[in-house]
Amino acid sequence: MFVSKEKPSAEVSPKPYPTLSTGDELRLTCKVNEVTVTITWRKNNDDARITRAEIDTNVDEKLSKLSIAEVVEDDSGDYSCEALNRAGIVARSTVKINIKGKVTSLCLMEDDY
């Protein structure tokens, strides 16, 4: 059995990602090369799945998409896409996501006595 020594590649876009506000939608795309057999998304290098995200991966088309419909501040962090080839070599592309809370203004009125 022949195992290609060619290294995988992964590229997350858009990069850099614009700052989001609470309630905005996060959409990331990862393009990989033809030697990639597995695509994995991670947040802050954690092996745990990104539970709030919808992930659509099509290895045949060498593309994976990650989206979160309405982000919250806890969704901030480093999101990485990892491409793995048959030889076990991993390529990683990471983008930092910043989410700020929406500013709410409070108007206090004084009663006249």
N, C-alpha and C positions, 0 to 999 in steps of 0.2 A: 504494500500500500504506500502510495506516494503522498507525503505531507508537504505542502508548500511552505517554504521558509519566508515567503513574502509577509511583511508585517501588515496588520490591519490598520485602518485609519478611521477616525471619528471626528466630526466637526459639528458642534452645536451652533445653531443660529436662532435668533439674532444675537450678536455678540459685539459690543456689550449690550446688555438688555436695559431698556429704559426703566426708570423707577416706576413702580406701580403703586396705586392707592388701594386700600381695602375695598373689596367688591369688584375690582378689575379682573379681566381674564388674563391668565398666563398661558402663552403658547410657545413651545420650543420645538425645534426640528433638529434631528441628528441624521447626518448623511455619513454612510460608511462605505468602505470599498468592497470589491468583489470577493476578497478572501475571508470576509467576516461571516461567521456562522451563528453568532449570538450577539444580541444587543441588549444591554442592561442600563437602566437609569438608577442613579443614586442621589441622595440628598445628604450633604455634609459627610460624604464618604461612608455612609451607613448602609449596611447590607439589607436593612429592613426595607420593605416596599414603601413607596411613596403612596400612602393610603388615600389621600384626597385627590390624587391625579388620575386622569384617564390616559392610558398609554396605548397607542396603536403602533404595532411593530410589524413591518413587512420586510423580512430579511431578503426575500427574493428581489425586492425593489431597492434594497439597500437604504431603507429609510425608516425612521421611527419618529413618532410625534408624541409629545407630552403636553397635556393641557389641564388647567385647573379653572373651572368656570368662574368662581368668585373667590379670590385670594383673601387671606387674613394675614395679619402681621407674622404669625407663626410659620407661614409659608416662606418667609425670607430664608436665604441660605445659599449654599453652593450646590448647583445642580450639575451632575456630570452624566455623560453618556459614555458607556464603555463598549468597545467592539472587541470581540474575542475571535481568534482564528483557530483552526484545527490543531495547531501546534501549541495552543495554550497561551499565545502572546496576546496581551491586552493593550489597546490604545484607548486613551481617555481624553475627552474634551469637556471643559468645565466653564460654566458661566455663573456669575454672582447675581442673585435676585434680591432686590431691596424692595420692601413693601412698607409704605408709611400709612399710618392710620389717618382716617379722614378727620379734618379739623372741624369741630363743631363750636359755634360761638354761642355764648350765653349772654343774654342781655338782661341785666337787672334794672328794674325801675324802682325808683323811690316814690313812696306815696307822699303827697303833700299833706301836712297836718295843719 
